[in-house]
């Protein structure tokens, strides 16, 4: 069976199985996969996010839009600023970020600033800048916004942050789908997927999903060994390095003969 036909059949089943809701419009959605395995040849993955809008009455007036976010595990960060003093580059200022997603992608049906009000963005923390939680930056540096801008620039350059405006397909104000690419340098953990419906800049419904990203095979074994038995991991690393060096020396000697 072709993929599009299977997708529409799945959406129809989801709509039939969805419980009745008092909301004028509600999301019924699914993911192509809820688990990603990081193996030796892992070079990234793709998640298909699809769904439909369930209504108990005719659609309200006004354009309907869809916003999808995929957020990786958050970490704390320290951002430092360097200045040249007496011919030497040194750290002069630093700010601490309470929580910054290791990966963050936003996919929308249109321009984010046109389909979402600033108030709703502040409430739901949807835009990449709002997704970063930085409390008390103004007390740590004279221009804290420069540090946040630097973080955004670095994360976008590393392809860890993405803003894919217009990438969500919406058919007849009912069916939607989006493809979100996950990079090869994923952080292990839970990736939160949020699907939001908006009208006139306001969020009218939201649904959450989770994608688990885990190391598998040799990567899982080495990661566990390094964190739970660091002494054994270090000894094995030294042994492998010694064996590799000895093997290279033997091979070189044979070539010279």
Secondary structure as GFF3:
##gff-version 3
##sequence-region A 1 257
A	DSSP	alpha_helix	3	17	.	.	.	ID=ss1
A	DSSP	beta_strand	25	31	.	.	.	ID=ss2
A	DSSP	beta_strand	35	38	.	.	.	ID=ss3
A	DSSP	beta_strand	45	55	.	.	.	ID=ss4
A	DSSP	beta_strand	64	71	.	.	.	ID=ss5
A	DSSP	beta_strand	74	85	.	.	.	ID=ss6
A	DSSP	beta_strand	88	101	.	.	.	ID=ss7
A	DSSP	beta_strand	104	108	.	.	.	ID=ss8
A	DSSP	alpha_helix	112	115	.	.	.	ID=ss9
A	DSSP	alpha_helix	118	124	.	.	.	ID=ss10
A	DSSP	alpha_helix	128	131	.	.	.	ID=ss11
A	DSSP	three_ten_helix	137	139	.	.	.	ID=ss12
A	DSSP	alpha_helix	144	157	.	.	.	ID=ss13
A	DSSP	beta_strand	161	164	.	.	.	ID=ss14
A	DSSP	beta_strand	169	171	.	.	.	ID=ss15
A	DSSP	beta_strand	175	182	.	.	.	ID=ss16
A	DSSP	beta_strand	189	199	.	.	.	ID=ss17
A	DSSP	beta_strand	202	215	.	.	.	ID=ss18
A	DSSP	alpha_helix	218	228	.	.	.	ID=ss19
A	DSSP	alpha_helix	230	256	.	.	.	ID=ss20
###
